[in-house]
């Protein structure tokens, strides 16, 4: 059978040595922490989506710095494109209907939260930024 998957784009935001995670409200991932991310709509580029989702889920205007990688553990889940981004405007503000909470965490805290993350890709993408810092 052919698997039709959508594509997800997300951003790693680092400020004062901490990383922004958003807490999922949707039923199948309720309470899990994720990068600000969302699915790519037909007609949008992956990069446009990363910028748009960062704004929608965190309130920040961002500029993409580099692509960190594409993460996909199993064929039936969406490939997730992660970018490092910097904040160029806006302020922390998240949609209460979609997101339970949004908080800054240290790399150590995130490493200890593995079971509470939406996927291991969150830690892998953040690790790349942390190790380059």
Secondary structure, DSSP 8 states (H G I E B T S, - for coil): -------EEEEEEEETTEEEEEEE-SGGGTT-EE-EEEE--TTS-HHHHHHHHHHHHH-EEEEEEEEEEEE-SSTTS--EEEEEEEEEEE-----TTTEEEEEEEEHHHHHTTGGGBS-HHHHHHHHHHHHH-
